Amino acid sequence: MSVAADRDSIEVERRGPVTVLTLDRPDSLNALSHGLLRRFDELLDELKYDYAQRVIVLAGAGRAFCAGMDLKGQADGAVWVEDAGPTQATYALQEAVGRLIAQLRDVPQPIVAAVHGVAAGGGLSLASASDRRVAEKGTRFIASFVRLGVSGGDMGSSWFLPRIVGWERAADILYTGREIGADEALEMGLVSEVVEQGAARERAVELAEAMCVTSPFGLRQTKSLLNLSRDGLSLRHHLELENRTQVMATTTADFSEGGRAFAERRDPVFKDR
C-alpha cells in the first residue's frame, strides 16, 4: 500500500474579489481522491487570510459537481497514513474529510456552490457546507452513504441537512439514499435557484459578485455569526456576539464611508479599512 501524496488538480480562477475553485478530475466525476483532499486543504488555508478575495465559488469540471469519495482509489490500495493499521489509517482519512468541511465553514469568505450533473455522498456534503447553492436542470443530489453500507452521517451531512431542509426531509434523504432532483431540491430549500444546463457556474459568480459590493469586514463577520447561530447558541449569547461585532464594525473606516455614501445617495467605496 502507498500514500497518495500527489496533489490532484483544482483549477483556481480569480475574478477580481471572487475566487472560483473548480474540482478538476472530470474522468472520475471529481471524486475526492487523497490528492484532491490535500490540494483542497492547501487552498483553503491560503484563502483564510486572503482578505482581497471576498467570496468563493465552488464548481466541478466535466459532467458532474462531485461524485463523493474516490472509492476506486481506496480499492486500489491508496491509504492516508503509511505504517498504520487499517482502522487507524481509515480513521485518519475520515478526520481529513471532516477537516475539509470545517475549513469550508472556517474560511471567512461565503461560498456559493455551482452544482451540476450529480452531487453524491461527499459531493452533497460539499454543497451542503456551502452558504448558497445554485443547481442546473437535471442535477441529482444523492446521499448515497446508506446504500454503500455506512451511516448516513458523513462529512457533516447529518448536521447540515436538518438545518437546511428540516428534520423530516433530512431523515427521508439520509435514511433512503434516494435521488433528489433539481426541482425537488428547490422546493425543499436545498438550493436557492435552478438554472439552465451549463449556466450554474456563471450564475454562482453573479451571486458572488453581488456580495462583493458590501462591507468586507461586515461580510466576513456575518458569515461568522451565521456559523455561530447554526451551532445553537442561546438567544442571549447570540445577541451579545452581535452587539460586540457591531461595535467593532462601527470603528472601521468603511463604516464611516457607508454613512457618507448613504447621505450622498451614492454607492459606497469600501476599502477594508
C-alpha positions in Angstrom: 0.0 0.0 0.0 1.2 3.5 -0.6 0.1 7.0 0.4 -1.4 9.1 -2.4 0.9 12.1 -1.9 0.1 13.8 -5.2 -1.9 17.0 -5.4 -4.8 16.4 -7.8 -5.9 19.4 -9.7 -8.2 22.2 -8.5 -8.5 25.0 -11.1 -8.1 28.4 -9.4 -9.6 31.4 -11.2 -9.5 34.9 -9.8 -12.3 37.2 -10.9 -11.5 40.3 -9.0 -12.6 39.6 -5.4 -14.2 36.3 -6.4 -12.2 33.1 -6.3 -13.6 30.2 -8.4 -12.4 26.8 -7.3 -13.2 24.1 -9.8 -12.6 20.4 -8.9 -10.7 19.1 -11.9 -10.9 15.3 -12.0 -13.6 15.1 -14.7 -12.8 11.5 -15.7 -13.8 10.4 -12.2 -16.7 12.8 -11.8 -14.4 14.9 -9.5 -14.4 12.1 -6.9 -12.5 13.2 -3.8 -9.1 11.4 -4.1 -6.4 11.7 -1.5 -4.5 14.2 -3.7 -7.6 16.3 -4.2 -8.2 16.5 -0.5 -4.6 17.6 0.1 -4.9 20.3 -2.5 -8.2 21.5 -1.2 -6.7 21.7 2.3 -3.8 23.9 1.0 -6.0 26.2 -1.0 -8.5 26.9 1.9 -5.6 27.5 4.2 -4.2 30.1 1.7 -7.6 31.8 1.3 -8.3 32.1 5.1 -6.3 35.3 5.4 -6.5 36.5 1.8 -9.0 39.3 2.5 -8.7 40.6 -1.1 -10.7 37.5 -2.0 -14.2 38.2 -0.8 -16.3 35.2 -2.0 -15.6 31.7 -3.1 -17.4 29.9 -5.9 -17.1 26.1 -5.8 -17.7 24.2 -9.0 -16.8 20.9 -10.8 -15.3 20.3 -14.2 -16.9 18.0 -16.8 -20.1 16.2 -16.3 -20.6 16.5 -12.5 -20.1 18.6 -9.5 -18.7 15.8 -7.3 -19.4 12.1 -7.1 -18.2 11.8 -3.5 -15.2 9.9 -2.2 -12.8 8.2 -4.6 -13.8 4.6 -3.7 -11.8 3.2 -6.7 -8.6 4.8 -5.3 -9.2 3.2 -1.9 -10.0 -0.1 -3.5 -6.7 0.1 -5.4 -4.8 0.4 -2.1 -4.4 4.1 -1.5 -4.0 4.9 2.2 -3.9 8.2 4.0 -1.2 7.2 6.5 1.7 4.7 6.0 2.7 2.1 8.5 -0.6 2.1 10.4 -3.3 -0.5 11.0 -6.3 -0.4 8.7 -8.6 1.0 11.4 -6.1 3.8 12.3 -5.5 4.7 8.6 -9.2 4.8 7.8 -9.8 7.0 10.9 -7.1 9.4 9.8 -8.7 9.7 6.4 -12.1 10.3 8.0 -10.6 13.0 10.1 -9.2 14.6 7.0 -12.5 14.8 5.2 -14.1 16.2 8.4 -11.4 18.9 8.5 -12.2 19.8 4.9 -15.8 20.5 5.9 -14.8 22.5 8.9 -12.4 24.5 6.7 -15.3 25.4 4.3 -17.1 27.0 7.3 -13.9 28.5 8.8 -12.8 30.5 5.8 -14.2 34.0 6.1 -15.4 34.1 2.5 -19.0 33.0 1.9 -19.1 30.0 -0.5 -21.5 29.7 -3.5 -21.8 26.1 -4.9 -22.5 25.8 -8.6 -23.9 22.3 -8.8 -24.5 20.3 -12.0 -24.7 16.7 -13.0 -24.5 14.8 -9.7 -23.7 15.8 -6.1 -23.4 12.4 -4.4 -22.2 11.4 -1.0 -19.3 13.7 -0.2 -20.3 15.9 -3.1 -23.7 16.5 -1.4 -21.8 17.3 1.8 -19.6 19.9 0.0 -22.7 21.6 -1.4 -24.4 21.5 1.9 -21.4 23.0 3.7 -21.6 26.0 1.2 -23.5 29.1 2.0 -25.6 29.1 -1.1 -26.3 26.6 -3.8 -27.3 27.0 -7.4 -28.2 23.9 -9.4 -28.6 23.2 -13.1 -31.7 21.5 -14.5 -31.1 17.7 -14.4 -28.9 17.9 -11.3 -29.2 14.9 -8.9 -28.4 15.1 -5.2 -27.8 11.7 -3.6 -27.0 10.9 0.0 -25.5 7.6 -1.1 -24.0 6.6 2.2 -26.5 4.1 3.5 -26.6 2.4 0.1 -22.8 1.8 0.5 -23.2 0.1 3.9 -22.2 3.1 6.1 -24.0 5.6 8.2 -25.9 8.5 6.5 -23.9 10.9 8.7 -20.7 11.7 6.8 -18.8 14.9 6.1 -21.4 16.9 8.1 -24.4 15.6 6.2 -26.4 14.7 9.3 -25.6 18.2 10.8 -26.2 20.4 7.7 -29.2 18.8 6.1 -31.6 19.1 9.1 -30.7 22.8 9.3 -31.2 23.4 5.6 -34.3 21.3 4.8 -35.7 20.4 8.2 -35.6 17.2 10.2 -38.3 15.3 8.4 -36.9 15.8 5.0 -33.3 15.2 6.2 -34.5 11.9 7.6 -36.1 11.0 4.3 -32.9 11.9 2.4 -30.4 10.2 4.7 -32.5 7.1 5.6 -33.3 6.1 2.0 -30.3 7.5 -0.1 -32.8 8.3 -2.8 -32.1 10.8 -5.6 -33.3 14.4 -5.2 -33.8 16.2 -8.5 -33.1 19.9 -9.0 -36.8 20.9 -8.8 -37.4 19.0 -5.6 -34.2 20.4 -4.2 -35.5 23.9 -5.0 -38.9 23.2 -3.4 -37.3 21.9 -0.1 -34.8 24.8 0.1 -31.7 22.7 -0.6 -30.9 25.1 -3.5 -31.9 28.7 -4.0 -32.1 28.6 -7.8 -32.4 26.2 -10.7 -30.8 27.4 -13.9 -30.4 26.1 -17.4 -27.8 23.4 -18.1 -24.4 25.0 -18.4 -25.4 28.2 -16.5 -24.7 27.3 -12.9 -21.1 28.5 -12.7 -21.8 31.9 -14.2 -24.9 32.4 -12.1 -22.9 31.5 -9.0 -20.3 34.1 -10.0 -23.0 36.7 -10.4 -24.3 35.9 -6.9 -20.8 36.1 -5.5 -20.1 39.5 -7.2 -23.4 40.9 -5.7 -22.0 40.1 -2.3 -18.7 42.0 -3.1 -20.4 45.4 -3.0 -20.9 45.1 0.7 -18.5 45.9 3.5 -15.6 43.4 3.5 -15.4 43.3 7.3 -19.2 43.1 7.6 -19.4 40.2 5.2 -16.8 38.2 7.0 -18.4 38.8 10.3 -21.8 37.9 9.0 -20.6 34.5 8.0 -19.1 34.1 11.4 -22.4 35.0 13.1 -24.3 32.6 10.9 -21.9 29.9 11.8 -22.4 30.5 15.5 -26.2 30.6 15.0 -26.1 27.2 13.4 -24.1 25.9 16.3 -27.1 26.5 18.6 -26.1 29.4 20.9 -28.9 30.7 23.1 -30.6 34.0 22.1 -28.8 35.9 24.8 -25.4 34.6 23.9 -26.0 35.4 20.2 -27.3 38.9 20.9 -24.1 39.5 22.9 -22.0 38.4 19.9 -24.0 40.5 17.5 -23.5 43.5 19.8 -19.8 43.1 20.0 -19.5 42.6 16.3 -21.5 45.7 15.5 -19.4 47.8 17.9 -16.2 46.6 16.2 -17.7 47.4 12.8 -18.5 50.9 13.8 -14.8 51.6 14.4 -13.8 50.9 10.8 -13.2 53.5 8.1 -15.7 51.5 5.9 -18.5 52.3 8.4 -17.8 56.0 8.0 -17.7 55.6 4.2 -21.0 53.7 4.3 -22.7 56.5 6.2 -21.3 59.2 3.9 -22.4 57.3 0.8 -25.9 56.8 2.2 -26.2 60.5 2.9 -24.8 61.4 -0.5 -27.0 58.8 -2.3 -24.1 57.0 -4.0 -22.6 53.6 -3.9 -20.0 53.2 -1.1 -16.4 52.5 -1.9 -15.3 50.1 0.7 -11.5 49.6 1.2 -11.5 47.1 4.1 -10.0 49.6 6.4 
